[in-house]
């Protein structure tokens, strides 16, 4: 399962984000509700000089498996360790704007084709909601660059984040 998930990310995410995607590995433990990704890197769109737009050493999620069949899924923890985001500006916008436009175009195209295939008598109700007990980001860094820096960036560490009980007061998010 670990190899299947890692392969799926390497195969299906690049067309969505429009950049190269690297992943060192995935670990999936369905019975425990655990999933983690290691060494995830999203490259930059063509024309940008920094090594990548986004990189993260480790992402870990644990959920309450018993809630998967309910309308409110309980995520015990999402932990993101050592994420790095690089904002690089070039003529025509930033690397992050280019990636965002690519994702929006992909979603629009997918939604358009899905709406043509959807049965209007489906009667499908609202989707599932979730709560997140702990959302933690540790060791984050932000990098800023521009064409004149020729691939070099100014870097700053970001404060750790720990949010608790997300969605609990609103019946989920």
VENSUL-V383858 format. One record per backbone hydrogen bond with DSSP energy under -0.5 kcal/mol. CO is the residue of the C=O (numbers start at 1). NH is the residue of the N-H. If there is no record, write none. Layout:
co=CO nh=NH
co=CO nh=NH
//
This chain:
co=1 nh=5
co=2 nh=6
co=3 nh=7
co=4 nh=8
co=5 nh=9
co=6 nh=10
co=7 nh=11
co=8 nh=12
co=9 nh=13
co=12 nh=16
co=13 nh=16
co=13 nh=17
co=14 nh=18
co=20 nh=43
co=22 nh=41
co=25 nh=38
co=27 nh=36
co=29 nh=32
co=29 nh=33
co=29 nh=34
co=30 nh=33
co=33 nh=63
co=34 nh=29
co=35 nh=61
co=36 nh=27
co=37 nh=59
co=38 nh=24
co=38 nh=25
co=39 nh=24
co=40 nh=56
co=41 nh=22
co=41 nh=43
co=42 nh=53
co=42 nh=54
co=45 nh=48
co=53 nh=86
co=54 nh=42
co=55 nh=84
co=56 nh=40
co=57 nh=39
co=58 nh=81
co=59 nh=37
co=60 nh=79
co=61 nh=35
co=62 nh=76
co=62 nh=77
co=63 nh=65
co=64 nh=67
co=65 nh=68
co=67 nh=70
co=71 nh=73
co=71 nh=129
co=73 nh=75
co=73 nh=131
co=74 nh=64
co=74 nh=76
co=75 nh=133
co=76 nh=134
co=77 nh=62
co=78 nh=136
co=79 nh=60
co=79 nh=81
co=80 nh=138
co=81 nh=57
co=81 nh=58
co=82 nh=57
co=83 nh=141
co=84 nh=55
co=85 nh=87
co=85 nh=143
co=86 nh=88
co=87 nh=89
co=87 nh=145
co=88 nh=95
co=89 nh=147
co=90 nh=93
co=93 nh=90
co=94 nh=98
co=95 nh=99
co=96 nh=100
co=97 nh=101
co=98 nh=102
co=99 nh=103
co=100 nh=104
co=101 nh=105
co=102 nh=106
co=103 nh=107
co=104 nh=108
co=105 nh=109
co=106 nh=110
co=107 nh=111
co=108 nh=112
co=109 nh=113
co=110 nh=114
co=111 nh=115
co=112 nh=116
co=113 nh=117
co=114 nh=118
co=118 nh=120
co=119 nh=122
co=120 nh=123
co=129 nh=73
co=130 nh=173
co=131 nh=75
co=131 nh=133
co=132 nh=166
co=133 nh=165
co=134 nh=78
co=135 nh=163
co=136 nh=80
co=137 nh=161
co=138 nh=82
co=140 nh=158
co=141 nh=85
co=142 nh=156
co=143 nh=87
co=144 nh=154
co=145 nh=89
co=146 nh=149
co=147 nh=150
co=149 nh=152
co=154 nh=144
co=156 nh=142
co=161 nh=137
co=163 nh=135
co=165 nh=168
co=166 nh=132
co=167 nh=170
co=167 nh=172
co=168 nh=171
//
